[in-house]
Amino acid sequence: MKRTAALVLTLAAIGVMAGCATLEPRAKKDTLSPGYAILYELLSKESHSDWLSLIKKESPELKSLLERIADTSTASVKELDTLAGLAPPLNLKVTHLPRIERAARDSW
Protein backbone atom coordinates (compact mmCIF):
# COMPACT_ATOMS: atom_id res chain seq x y z
CA MET A 1 0.00 0.00 0.00
CA LYS A 2 2.87 2.42 0.81
CA ARG A 3 4.49 1.69 -2.54
CA THR A 4 1.26 2.54 -4.37
CA ALA A 5 0.89 5.85 -2.51
CA ALA A 6 4.54 6.73 -3.19
CA LEU A 7 4.11 5.89 -6.87
CA VAL A 8 0.97 8.04 -7.13
CA LEU A 9 2.69 10.98 -5.42
CA THR A 10 5.75 10.63 -7.67
CA LEU A 11 3.63 10.53 -10.83
CA ALA A 12 1.60 13.52 -9.63
CA ALA A 13 4.78 15.50 -8.94
CA ILE A 14 6.15 14.63 -12.40
CA GLY A 15 2.87 15.68 -14.00
CA VAL A 16 2.86 19.02 -12.17
CA MET A 17 6.51 19.71 -13.04
CA ALA A 18 5.95 18.80 -16.69
CA GLY A 19 2.88 21.04 -16.87
CA CYS A 20 4.76 23.99 -15.37
CA ALA A 21 7.69 23.52 -17.72
CA THR A 22 5.48 23.70 -20.81
CA LEU A 23 3.61 26.82 -19.64
CA GLU A 24 6.60 28.83 -18.40
CA PRO A 25 7.93 30.21 -21.75
CA ARG A 26 4.46 31.36 -22.83
CA ALA A 27 3.83 33.02 -19.47
CA LYS A 28 7.08 34.99 -19.68
CA LYS A 29 6.23 36.38 -23.12
CA ASP A 30 2.73 37.36 -22.03
CA THR A 31 3.92 39.22 -18.93
CA LEU A 32 6.74 41.27 -20.44
CA SER A 33 4.95 43.10 -23.25
CA PRO A 34 2.12 44.59 -21.17
CA GLY A 35 4.58 45.93 -18.60
CA TYR A 36 6.75 47.53 -21.25
CA ALA A 37 3.61 48.89 -22.96
CA ILE A 38 2.49 50.61 -19.74
CA LEU A 39 5.97 52.09 -19.28
CA TYR A 40 6.01 53.21 -22.93
CA GLU A 41 2.63 54.91 -22.53
CA LEU A 42 3.72 56.71 -19.37
CA LEU A 43 7.01 57.89 -20.86
CA SER A 44 5.26 59.06 -24.02
CA LYS A 45 3.01 61.30 -21.91
CA GLU A 46 5.88 62.50 -19.74
CA SER A 47 7.89 63.47 -22.81
CA HIS A 48 5.45 66.36 -23.25
CA SER A 49 5.70 67.65 -19.68
CA ASP A 50 7.70 70.68 -20.79
CA TRP A 51 4.61 71.90 -22.66
CA LEU A 52 3.22 72.99 -19.31
CA SER A 53 5.43 76.07 -19.52
CA LEU A 54 3.50 77.15 -22.63
CA ILE A 55 0.30 77.67 -20.65
CA LYS A 56 1.58 78.37 -17.15
CA LYS A 57 4.31 80.58 -15.77
CA GLU A 58 6.80 78.66 -13.63
CA SER A 59 9.97 79.39 -11.78
CA PRO A 60 13.20 78.81 -13.74
CA GLU A 61 13.99 75.81 -11.51
CA LEU A 62 10.66 74.13 -12.22
CA LYS A 63 10.93 74.88 -15.93
CA SER A 64 14.40 73.31 -15.97
CA LEU A 65 13.13 70.24 -14.13
CA LEU A 66 10.22 69.82 -16.57
CA GLU A 67 12.61 70.09 -19.51
CA ARG A 68 14.90 67.42 -18.01
CA ILE A 69 11.92 65.13 -17.41
CA ALA A 70 10.75 65.61 -20.99
CA ASP A 71 14.24 65.00 -22.42
CA THR A 72 14.80 61.88 -20.33
CA SER A 73 11.35 60.53 -21.20
CA THR A 74 11.90 61.16 -24.91
CA ALA A 75 15.24 59.34 -24.82
CA SER A 76 13.64 56.43 -22.93
CA VAL A 77 10.82 56.18 -25.49
CA LYS A 78 13.43 55.94 -28.27
CA GLU A 79 15.27 53.22 -26.35
CA LEU A 80 12.05 51.24 -25.90
CA ASP A 81 11.32 51.59 -29.63
CA THR A 82 14.78 50.19 -30.34
CA LEU A 83 14.24 47.36 -27.86
CA ALA A 84 10.92 46.47 -29.46
CA GLY A 85 12.65 46.37 -32.85
CA LEU A 86 15.31 43.99 -31.54
CA ALA A 87 12.80 41.69 -29.88
CA PRO A 88 9.83 41.52 -32.29
CA PRO A 89 7.53 39.71 -29.83
CA LEU A 90 7.65 42.82 -27.62
CA ASN A 91 4.43 44.73 -28.24
CA LEU A 92 4.45 48.30 -26.91
CA LYS A 93 0.85 49.03 -27.84
CA VAL A 94 -1.13 46.37 -25.96
CA THR A 95 -1.31 46.74 -22.17
CA HIS A 96 -4.01 44.12 -21.41
CA LEU A 97 -5.51 46.42 -18.80
CA PRO A 98 -9.11 45.97 -17.65
CA ARG A 99 -11.59 48.25 -19.41
CA ILE A 100 -12.19 50.42 -16.33
CA GLU A 101 -8.44 50.91 -15.83
CA ARG A 102 -8.01 51.83 -19.50
CA ALA A 103 -10.87 54.38 -19.23
CA ALA A 104 -9.31 55.92 -16.11
CA ARG A 105 -5.90 56.24 -17.79
CA ASP A 106 -7.38 57.71 -20.97
CA SER A 107 -9.25 60.37 -18.97
CA TRP A 108 -6.00 62.02 -17.81
Secondary structure, DSSP 8 states (H G I E B T S, - for coil): -HHHHHHHHHHHHHHHHHHHHHHHHHHHHHHHHHHHHHHHHHHHHHTTGGGHHHHS---HHHHHHHHHHHHHHHHHHHHHHHHHHHSTT--SS-----HHHHHHHHT-
